Amino acid sequence: MQFWKTGKVLAVSSPGGHWVQLNKIANKLENKYPVVYASPCSQYALKKNQQRIVHNIFDVSADNKYMLLPLAMQMLYLLLKERPQTILSTGAAPGVVAVMLGKLLGIKTIWVDSIANVQQLSRSGRMIKRHADVVITQWESLSDGKTVLHQGSVL
């Protein structure tokens, strides 16, 4: 099942495990689609001789919600600049902001919930599941077959 439209993909995640998971998925997409990345860590930013474009965005979490508005403005600018056909996110808050804005702009959105959450969807996953076009979980027990899908092993 193909979840994304043909064309540019904006891959967005928080740093750490979300970034690792996003890269495992998006690296496979790079063979078929142009992929542009956005993450709150400058360490991932484009280096000389590197083909990958990584935009450094603001970090937001439950501990610093005051950064939501600056992140939203930055993400809106990025979406208008890059014009992706699909947004792919593995979480957390930066992905939620990207998906919400993407929906407003008519962009196809895909949320892949964290593989670390075995008992229930992540807090971000629970927030976004009604808004994203597709929500995928690694764990069959967390799928409801309608709003949250299990398509086999994601990673």
C-alpha positions in Angstrom: 0.0 0.0 0.0 1.5 3.4 -1.0 0.8 6.1 1.6 2.5 9.0 0.0 2.0 11.0 -3.1 4.7 11.1 -5.8 7.0 14.0 -5.2 9.0 15.6 -2.5 8.8 14.3 1.0 9.4 16.4 4.1 10.6 14.1 6.9 10.3 15.7 10.4 11.2 14.4 13.8 12.5 15.2 17.2 16.1 14.3 17.9 17.3 11.0 19.4 15.3 7.8 18.8 12.7 9.6 16.7 15.4 10.8 14.4 16.9 7.3 14.2 13.5 5.8 13.4 12.8 8.4 10.8 16.1 7.9 9.0 15.5 4.1 8.8 12.3 4.7 7.0 13.2 7.8 4.9 16.5 6.3 3.7 14.5 3.8 1.7 12.3 6.5 0.2 15.3 8.5 -1.0 15.7 6.0 -3.9 12.3 7.0 -5.3 11.5 10.5 -4.0 13.4 13.6 -3.1 13.4 13.8 0.7 14.1 16.9 2.7 14.6 16.6 6.5 13.8 18.8 9.4 14.9 18.2 13.0 15.8 20.4 16.0 19.4 19.4 16.2 22.0 21.4 14.4 24.3 18.3 14.5 22.1 16.8 11.7 22.4 19.9 9.5 23.8 19.6 6.0 27.6 19.1 6.0 29.9 19.9 3.0 29.9 16.9 0.5 26.6 15.6 1.9 23.6 15.3 -0.5 21.0 15.4 2.2 19.2 18.6 3.1 18.4 18.9 6.8 16.7 22.0 8.1 17.4 22.9 11.8 14.1 23.7 13.5 13.2 24.8 17.0 12.7 22.1 19.6 9.4 21.8 21.5 8.3 19.5 24.2 5.8 19.3 27.0 8.4 21.2 29.1 8.7 24.2 26.8 5.3 24.7 25.1 6.1 28.4 24.8 8.2 27.5 21.7 5.1 26.2 19.8 4.4 29.5 18.1 7.9 30.1 16.9 8.1 26.5 15.7 4.8 26.8 13.9 6.0 30.0 12.1 9.3 28.3 11.2 7.5 25.2 10.0 5.0 27.2 7.9 7.9 29.0 6.2 9.6 25.6 5.6 6.5 24.1 4.1 5.9 27.1 1.8 9.6 27.1 0.8 10.0 23.3 0.2 6.5 22.6 -1.1 6.4 18.9 -0.2 3.7 16.6 -1.5 3.9 14.4 1.7 5.0 15.0 5.3 6.4 12.0 7.1 6.9 12.1 10.8 8.0 9.8 13.6 7.3 12.4 16.3 7.2 14.1 18.6 6.1 17.7 19.0 7.8 19.1 15.8 6.1 16.3 13.8 2.7 17.2 15.3 3.2 20.8 14.3 4.3 19.8 10.8 1.3 17.4 10.3 -1.2 20.0 11.6 0.1 22.7 9.3 0.4 20.3 6.4 -3.2 19.3 6.7 -4.2 23.0 6.6 -2.2 23.3 3.4 -3.6 20.2 1.8 -0.4 18.1 2.1 -0.6 14.3 2.5 0.5 13.4 6.1 1.9 10.2 7.5 2.6 9.6 11.2 4.7 6.5 12.2 4.4 6.1 15.9 7.4 5.4 18.0 8.4 1.8 18.1 9.2 2.2 21.8 5.5 2.5 22.7 4.3 -1.0 23.1 1.4 -0.6 25.5 -0.3 2.5 23.9 0.4 5.1 21.2 2.7 7.9 22.2 1.2 11.1 23.6 1.9 12.8 20.2 0.5 9.8 18.4 -2.7 10.0 20.4 -2.9 13.8 19.7 -2.4 13.4 15.9 -4.3 10.3 15.0 -7.5 12.1 14.1 -5.6 14.6 11.9 -3.0 12.7 10.0 -4.0 11.0 6.7 -2.3 7.8 7.8 -1.1 6.7 11.3 1.1 3.6 11.4 2.2 1.6 14.4 4.8 -1.1 14.7 2.6 -3.1 17.1 -0.4 -5.0 15.9 -2.1 -4.8 19.3 -2.2 -0.9 19.0 -3.9 -0.9 15.6 -7.7 -0.4 15.4 -7.7 -1.1 11.6 -9.2 2.3 10.9 -7.4 5.3 12.3 -4.3 3.5 13.4 -2.8 0.9 11.0 -0.4 -2.0 11.4 1.3 -2.8 8.1 3.7 -5.4 9.4 7.1 -4.4 10.7 7.8 -0.8 9.9 11.5 -0.9 10.6 
